[in-house]
Amino acid sequence: MEGVSTSALFSAGSSGLAERVTEAVNAEGYAVVTGLLDARGCDALVSEVDRVERDHGIDFGKNDFEGFQTRRIFNLIQRSPRFRELVVDERMLGIIESILGVDFLLSGTTSMHLGPGETPQLLHADDGMITLPRPHIATLLTTLWALSDFEDDNGATRLVPRSHLRPEMPRPGEAHETIAAEMPAGSVLFLHGSTWHGGGANTTSDRERYGLSIQFVAGWCRQQQNLMLGTDPELVATYPRRLQELIGYSLYQNVMGHVDREHPLTLLGQDVQPDMVWDRMGNEEKK
Ligand SMILES: O=C(O)CCC(=O)C(=O)O
């Protein structure tokens, strides 16, 4: 099976990383960046995934899409500061802003832990429910963090290069040429929201595949996970400011998301002036 193309493969230290990844995502529908986490970082996150699964009795999926041999933890950021640190990784956020534009939002955080015996997931596009005519610019961007090696036989994500440029969506039962996003632990797969992909089969008898999905949307789109309602505001008040903004305590283009004309961060007890676009426009008119 064909693997990741060299034109879509980068290392964390590459110069002009954000621009080059953006170019690859727009042209190929995906890019892989190696070396964003070291072995200690991966091990620590795997231990956190194992701990949360144990503490909260996280069971296998109840349908074929979520995976009968896959454990998923949603809203990871509320489970541990380690996951929160990952979401504000500036190297990743720089790439996301380059693709989705300013004021983008976090859409969801999910652990996808594939066990031996998992079968291939249905090919799909993460923005499949968006009713814009296809193809269209990226409104959603998925990052898949490999905490263990992603290999062809242990469930590496499979994808169809350039499928984000097609006008249609894959239909169940159709056969498509895919590549396996094989990558060493510590790498991240960046996926255009329209790219056809799915978790691979884990045909091994003893190798787990640990992956974290951190998804983002353009600031004018709806987030998949309701991160503002899903977390106790007292806990959110302890998050780094950047993470509070990413989950929705922020304004898009100085207007979308205001609360009674106030900045949403005031709900967390912060004194932030909204800098409304209406003030700017009104003052412009008078000049
Ligand atoms: O686990 C993976 O490799 C991808 C999973 C996925 O695409 C999904 O669940 O939407």
The ligand as a MOL file (V3000), in Angstrom:
LIG
                    3D

  0  0  0     0  0            999 V3000
M  V30 BEGIN CTAB
M  V30 COUNTS 10 9 0 0 0
M  V30 BEGIN ATOM
M  V30 1 O -8.9550 6.9220 14.1580 0
M  V30 2 C -8.6890 7.4060 13.0560 0
M  V30 3 O -7.6270 7.1880 12.4660 0
M  V30 4 C -9.6910 8.2930 12.3590 0
M  V30 5 C -11.0220 8.3110 13.0240 0
M  V30 6 C -12.0080 9.2070 12.3480 0
M  V30 7 O -11.7850 9.6970 11.2850 0
M  V30 8 C -13.2940 9.4950 12.9960 0
M  V30 9 O -13.6790 8.8070 13.9410 0
M  V30 10 O -13.9990 10.4220 12.5150 0
M  V30 END ATOM
M  V30 BEGIN BOND
M  V30 1 2 1 2
M  V30 2 1 2 3
M  V30 3 1 2 4
M  V30 4 1 4 5
M  V30 5 1 5 6
M  V30 6 2 6 7
M  V30 7 1 6 8
M  V30 8 2 8 9
M  V30 9 1 8 10
M  V30 END BOND
M  V30 END CTAB
M  END
